[in-house]
Amino acid sequence: MDTKRILVSNELRSYGEAVSVALRVLCPNAAVFEVEHRYLTREVRRLRPDLVVCSRATEVVREQVASWVELYPDCGSLSEVCLDGECSTVDDLQLSDLLDIVRAPQRAASTG
Amino acid sequence: MITEDGVENRTMRILLVEDHASFRQALALVFGREDEFTVVAQAGSIAEAREAIAAESVDAAVVDLALPDGSGADFIREIADGKMNISTLVLSASLDPAQFAEAVEAGASGVLHKSAGLHDIVDAVRRMRAGEVLLSPNQVIEMLRVVSRKRQEEQEARRSIDRLTRREREVLQALAEGLDSKQIAAKLHITFETERTHMVNILNKLGVHSRLQALVFAVRYGVVEIG
């Protein structure tokens, strides 16, 4: 199985760094990249990740990435999860939910 | 201080109080990787945090301010008032300096914005463990000034509100319902000119310059209800 490429980008640096550390430790087979939010679009085009975990999904993320998680946009309790085009809103997203998303088999290739 | 029973080697027992579970759990993992820390409890609310400190021996708490059942500053005050010997570090996404200041006044040892990096957060807790002061006296004084200023503004606002007559409050409530001057006059069975007089008096008493400002003031201090 190919290594899953995950791009983490959060406007709150502590969130991005903590989630990146957790994913690297708990999902050692994944390639985790962390980027400042202002470079998210550029890095999506460059790295072509399979999954983006971010605080605000940009248009490029929504259109070009197979799966993405918008983690606590506006610092609320809700997160938006979009897996291979199927989107849902999740309240109180747990780290285990994120791990399940990372470990889920890919059903579609990135269109980017 | 080094004691005979080797307290200097004891890990610092940390409580994380944060309602964003995936961040809190990831942060716990980060602290757990450091030899000198043990995350003994995690709480997503003040209620859970109270249970945690009742059940566990805690040396330090990293506390968010915006919690579902209240402000983290209230929990920090409880800890300080209870003389529990727990150091507290605020970690918040708030952009309001007054909220950080209130937390310091309540007893927080330090404050960090969530835009800080993990290194800064871990380092701040490490410094608390070493007994270092996280805030300079000048920072503390400035924060206490902020709290004092805010409290003074709130007292002045309350005094202004107390000066409003019953009729003026009714005018404000009608304004909050989206009515214009003529509609307010009709609703309260007063003349257009009388409504204007009431409004001028309201603006003067509240120290604002427009109907919109009066409405914002009234909503902020609960003088009117919207919806």
Interface residues (C-beta under 8 A of the other chain):
Chain A: E11 L12 R13 S14 Y15 E17 A18 V19 V21 A22 V25 L26 L71 Y72 C75 S77 S79 D92 L93 Q94 L95 S96 D97 L98
Chain B: D19 H20 A21 S22 F23 Q25 A26 L27 L29 V30 R33 G44 A66 P68 L91 A93 K114 S115 A116 G117 L118 I121
